[in-house]
């Protein structure tokens, strides 16, 4: 009969493998993310958005699912580091807040904006209202993504400082996380909403998930 320690070790390994799988899934989702094509006018933007609606739904829905799984696995990391300690608890709360804000951005980008495009594509009336709604979605996404990534940077930083005082590979992951958190903050501040910078920020959080995944799979947290 498996002891409680064996079950906890098994849970830790599973969380690690899931984070590695989440990293790989993130790369696949990025590869299938629809590119913004050139559009001469708003009607062309609507056509492109409506055409890419199914892919947008799969990709952005996939990102939300991946973040949800990652949060469960990061909770395991927080438990190992000690939820009664301030830094692990802060890391979990900041990460959960970041995922919530990023999920709101994904819903607008992957579901709401394409639904507006499908509703008004080819229409001759109501385009002004559609344009206003579309601008609202873009403006909201422009705020939500940086805010979500800043929360993520805070969570990564909190966990990384907790790991930096542990031995061997855990310390290396902590130092990597501190670097990633710093790069996220600097990139968001300097990029001023640049979509490429924001996408790079999402990739940085995926690298953090990979590093933590290897840490947990090796049961060295």
C-alpha positions in Angstrom: 0.0 0.0 0.0 1.4 3.4 -1.1 2.4 5.7 1.8 1.3 9.3 2.0 4.8 10.3 1.0 4.7 8.1 -2.1 1.3 9.7 -3.1 2.7 13.2 -2.6 5.8 12.3 -4.7 3.5 11.0 -7.4 1.3 14.1 -7.4 4.5 16.2 -7.7 5.7 14.3 -10.6 2.4 14.4 -12.4 2.3 18.2 -11.8 5.7 18.5 -13.4 4.9 16.4 -16.4 1.7 18.4 -16.9 3.7 21.7 -16.9 6.1 20.3 -19.5 3.1 19.3 -21.6 1.6 22.8 -21.1 4.8 24.3 -22.4 4.7 22.1 -25.5 1.0 22.8 -26.0 1.7 26.6 -25.7 4.2 26.3 -28.5 1.7 24.5 -30.7 -1.0 27.2 -30.0 1.4 29.9 -30.9 2.2 28.2 -34.2 -1.5 28.1 -35.1 -2.3 31.6 -33.9 -3.9 33.4 -36.9 -1.7 36.1 -38.3 -3.1 39.6 -38.8 -3.4 40.0 -42.5 -3.2 43.3 -44.4 -6.6 45.0 -44.6 -7.5 48.1 -46.7 -10.5 49.0 -44.6 -12.7 47.9 -41.7 -14.9 45.7 -44.0 -11.7 43.7 -44.9 -10.8 43.5 -41.2 -14.2 42.0 -40.5 -13.8 39.5 -43.3 -10.4 38.3 -42.1 -11.7 38.1 -38.5 -14.8 36.1 -39.5 -12.7 33.8 -41.6 -10.3 33.0 -38.7 -13.0 32.7 -36.1 -12.9 28.9 -35.7 -9.1 29.0 -35.3 -9.2 31.9 -33.0 -11.7 30.0 -30.7 -9.5 26.9 -30.6 -6.2 28.8 -30.0 -7.5 31.2 -27.4 -9.7 28.6 -25.7 -6.6 26.4 -25.7 -4.6 29.1 -23.9 -7.3 29.4 -21.3 -7.3 25.6 -20.7 -3.5 25.6 -20.5 -3.5 28.4 -17.9 -6.1 26.6 -15.8 -4.0 23.4 -15.8 -0.8 25.4 -15.0 -2.5 27.0 -12.1 -3.3 23.6 -10.6 0.3 22.6 -11.0 1.7 25.9 -9.6 -0.5 25.3 -6.6 1.4 22.1 -6.0 4.6 24.1 -6.1 3.2 26.6 -3.6 2.3 23.7 -1.3 5.8 22.3 -1.5 7.3 25.7 -0.7 4.9 26.2 2.2 1.6 28.1 1.8 2.1 29.5 5.3 5.0 31.4 4.0 4.4 34.8 2.5 6.4 34.4 -0.8 4.8 31.1 -1.9 1.3 32.3 -1.0 1.9 35.6 -2.9 3.2 33.7 -5.9 0.0 31.7 -6.0 -2.3 34.7 -5.6 -0.4 36.8 -8.1 -0.4 34.0 -10.7 -4.1 33.3 -10.2 -4.9 37.0 -10.7 -2.7 37.1 -13.8 -4.4 34.1 -15.3 -7.8 35.6 -14.6 -6.9 38.9 -16.4 -5.2 37.1 -19.3 -8.3 34.8 -19.7 -10.5 37.9 -20.0 -8.2 39.1 -22.7 -8.3 35.7 -24.5 -12.1 35.7 -24.4 -12.3 39.2 -26.0 -9.6 38.3 -28.6 -10.7 34.8 -29.4 -14.4 34.8 -29.0 -16.0 38.3 -28.7 -14.2 40.1 -31.5 -14.7 37.2 -34.0 -18.4 37.0 -33.0 -18.8 40.7 -33.8 -17.0 40.2 -37.1 -19.3 37.3 -38.0 -22.4 39.3 -37.0 -21.5 42.3 -39.2 -19.4 40.9 -42.1 -21.0 41.8 -45.4 -23.5 44.0 -43.7 -24.3 47.5 -45.0 -25.9 48.8 -41.9 -24.6 49.0 -38.3 -20.9 49.1 -39.3 -20.4 52.2 -37.2 -21.6 50.3 -34.1 -19.5 47.3 -35.1 -16.4 49.5 -35.5 -17.0 51.0 -32.0 -17.3 47.6 -30.4 -14.2 46.4 -32.2 -12.3 49.4 -31.0 -13.5 48.7 -27.5 -12.3 45.1 -27.7 -8.9 46.1 -28.9 -8.5 48.8 -26.3 -9.6 46.4 -23.5 -7.1 43.8 -24.7 -4.4 46.4 -24.8 -4.9 47.0 -21.1 -5.7 43.4 -20.0 -2.7 41.7 -21.5 0.0 43.9 -19.9 -1.8 43.9 -16.5 -2.1 40.1 -16.7 1.6 39.7 -17.6 2.6 42.1 -14.8 0.7 39.9 -12.3 2.5 36.9 -13.8 5.8 38.6 -13.4 5.0 39.3 -9.7 4.0 35.6 -9.2 7.2 34.4 -10.9 9.3 36.8 -8.9 7.7 35.7 -5.6 8.2 32.0 -6.2 11.7 32.6 -7.6 12.9 34.4 -4.5 11.6 31.5 -2.4 13.5 29.0 -4.7 16.7 31.0 -4.8 17.6 30.0 -1.3 17.2 26.3 -2.0 20.0 24.0 -3.2 21.1 22.9 -6.7 18.5 23.0 -9.5 15.9 24.7 -7.4 18.2 27.7 -7.0 18.9 27.7 -10.8 15.2 27.8 -11.4 14.8 30.6 -8.9 17.5 32.7 -10.6 16.0 32.0 -14.0 12.6 33.1 -12.7 14.0 36.3 -11.3 15.5 37.1 -14.7 12.3 36.3 -16.5 10.2 38.4 -14.1 12.6 41.3 -14.6 12.6 41.0 -18.4 8.7 40.9 -18.3 8.5 44.1 -16.3 11.1 45.9 -18.5 9.6 44.6 -21.7 6.1 45.6 -20.9 7.2 49.1 -19.7 9.4 49.7 -22.8 7.1 48.0 -25.3 4.1 50.2 -24.5 1.5 47.6 -25.7 3.5 46.3 -28.7 1.8 43.0 -29.6 5.1 41.3 -30.4 6.4 42.3 -26.9 3.2 40.9 -25.3 3.5 37.7 -27.2 7.1 37.4 -26.2 5.9 37.9 -22.6 3.6 34.9 -22.9 6.4 32.8 -24.2 8.5 33.9 -21.2 5.8 32.6 -18.9 5.8 29.3 -20.9 9.5 29.0 -20.3 8.9 29.5 -16.6 6.3 26.7 -16.7 8.8 24.4 -18.4 11.5 25.1 -15.8 9.1 24.5 -12.9 7.8 21.4 -14.6 11.2 19.9 -14.8 11.8 20.9 -11.2 8.6 19.1 -10.0 9.1 16.1 -12.2 12.5 15.6 -10.6 10.9 16.1 -7.2 13.6 18.7 -6.2 11.4 21.5 -5.0 
